[in-house]
């Protein structure tokens, strides 16, 4: 075991962040393929109509998934950053209290304690 105590070790948060571009492309390809198959085989549409519908579906789905993933990643990273700031502030206050700083009221100077 190392000489560093459990409280002094830095915690590492590992994240697997999704790539909005790749995820959007994959989902949009699947959905557009499903729309094309449904249009060709179930609705008996022409090839032009099917390609038009599948293309439009691809663009809309890609944009929606891309923006959704970007927002989720942004919200997640913002939350982690605020949590780390709170933890840092708590540690800083605890260290200041342990070292004797911050134990007197801010309006009182060190020489005025007995007056």
C-alpha positions in Angstrom: 0.0 0.0 0.0 1.3 3.5 -0.8 2.2 6.1 1.8 -0.6 8.4 0.7 -3.7 8.1 2.7 -7.1 7.4 1.1 -8.2 11.0 1.7 -5.1 12.5 0.1 -5.4 10.5 -3.1 -6.9 12.2 -6.1 -10.1 10.7 -7.3 -10.2 10.1 -11.0 -13.4 10.2 -12.8 -13.4 8.3 -16.1 -15.9 9.1 -18.7 -16.8 7.5 -21.9 -18.1 10.4 -23.9 -20.2 9.6 -27.0 -19.2 11.2 -30.3 -22.2 13.1 -31.5 -21.1 12.9 -35.1 -20.7 9.1 -35.2 -23.7 8.4 -33.1 -25.9 10.8 -35.2 -24.7 9.1 -38.4 -25.3 5.6 -37.1 -28.8 6.3 -35.8 -29.8 8.4 -38.9 -28.6 5.6 -41.3 -30.6 3.0 -39.4 -33.8 5.1 -39.4 -33.4 6.2 -43.0 -32.9 2.6 -44.0 -36.1 1.6 -42.1 -38.0 4.4 -43.8 -36.7 3.3 -47.3 -37.6 -0.3 -46.7 -41.0 0.6 -45.4 -41.6 3.0 -48.3 -40.5 0.5 -51.0 -42.1 -2.7 -49.7 -45.1 -1.6 -47.6 -46.3 1.6 -49.3 -45.2 0.6 -52.8 -43.7 4.1 -53.4 -41.5 4.9 -56.4 -37.7 4.9 -56.0 -37.6 8.7 -56.2 -40.2 9.2 -53.5 -38.5 6.6 -51.3 -35.1 8.3 -51.7 -36.5 11.7 -51.0 -38.3 10.5 -47.9 -35.2 8.5 -46.7 -32.9 11.5 -47.4 -35.1 13.9 -45.5 -35.4 11.5 -42.6 -31.7 11.0 -42.5 -31.0 14.8 -42.3 -33.6 15.4 -39.6 -32.6 12.4 -37.6 -28.9 13.2 -37.8 -29.5 16.8 -36.7 -31.7 15.8 -33.8 -29.4 13.1 -32.5 -26.3 15.3 -32.9 -27.9 18.2 -31.0 -29.3 15.9 -28.3 -25.9 14.2 -27.7 -24.1 17.5 -27.6 -26.6 18.8 -25.0 -26.4 15.7 -22.9 -22.5 15.8 -22.9 -22.5 19.5 -22.1 -25.0 19.0 -19.2 -23.0 16.1 -17.8 -19.7 17.9 -18.0 -21.2 21.0 -16.4 -22.5 18.9 -13.5 -19.2 17.2 -12.9 -17.4 20.5 -13.0 -19.7 22.1 -10.5 -19.4 19.0 -8.2 -15.6 19.3 -8.3 -15.8 23.0 -7.6 -18.0 22.3 -4.5 -15.7 19.6 -3.3 -12.6 21.8 -3.8 -14.3 24.7 -1.9 -15.2 22.3 1.0 -11.6 21.0 1.1 -10.3 24.6 1.0 -12.5 25.7 3.9 -11.6 22.6 5.9 -7.9 23.2 5.4 -8.3 26.9 6.3 -10.2 26.0 9.5 -7.6 23.3 10.4 -4.8 25.9 10.0 -6.6 28.5 12.1 -7.6 30.8 9.2 -11.2 31.9 9.1 -11.8 31.1 12.8 -12.5 34.8 13.7 -15.2 36.9 12.2 -14.1 39.0 9.2 -14.9 42.4 10.8 -12.5 41.7 13.7 -8.8 42.3 13.3 -6.2 40.1 15.1 -5.3 42.8 17.7 -8.9 43.8 18.4 -10.0 40.4 19.9 -9.7 41.6 23.5 -11.3 45.0 23.1 
